[in-house]
Amino acid sequence: MTNRTDEDSASAAEAPSGHETLAAGIGLAAAVLLILSPWLVDRSGPDPFYKGPLIFPMIVLAGTALSAVPAILRLLRHRVGLPFHVDGNGFPGRAAALFVLMCLYPLGISAIGLSAATFLTVLIGLLMVYRRPWQSVVIAAIMTLTVHLAFKTFLDIWFPAPWLFEMIGA
């Protein structure tokens, strides 16, 4: 057993948490993908930019990169001379699970469609962060309606038919 001093506790309290490190890493990865996105997405179609295949990834990547700025600033401010540690509670599993859920979201869109994938992703994500089930369902329904109206109704962005529904003949 080690003896901890008040000085050790004070420096550990100021050290960036593993959640901030994970958020900063995801934000930096999103920023790199945002910069490289014009070369990673085929834009040869006749659609204008706002209907093209690049708009949705750019919105998501920009939001992800911007939401990581506070974590990056905290890491830069407190990083000098402090060892890496994961906030005393182990691996930030909930944050990692939410990241995996967001990575599976595009696959869900292609498999079950935009509305169903949005509803399930938001619902599962909210339940993972311990929201009440009825609140999660209401918020997921509102988010699904918002995303549907924004992308399909107002921007008139075309999404391919879900392959899972085509496979079962629906």
Secondary structure as GFF3:
##gff-version 3
##sequence-region A 1 170
A	DSSP	alpha_helix	6	14	.	.	.	ID=ss1
A	DSSP	alpha_helix	18	40	.	.	.	ID=ss2
A	DSSP	three_ten_helix	49	51	.	.	.	ID=ss3
A	DSSP	alpha_helix	55	67	.	.	.	ID=ss4
A	DSSP	alpha_helix	69	78	.	.	.	ID=ss5
A	DSSP	alpha_helix	93	112	.	.	.	ID=ss6
A	DSSP	alpha_helix	114	128	.	.	.	ID=ss7
A	DSSP	alpha_helix	133	148	.	.	.	ID=ss8
A	DSSP	pi_helix	149	154	.	.	.	ID=ss9
A	DSSP	alpha_helix	163	168	.	.	.	ID=ss10
###
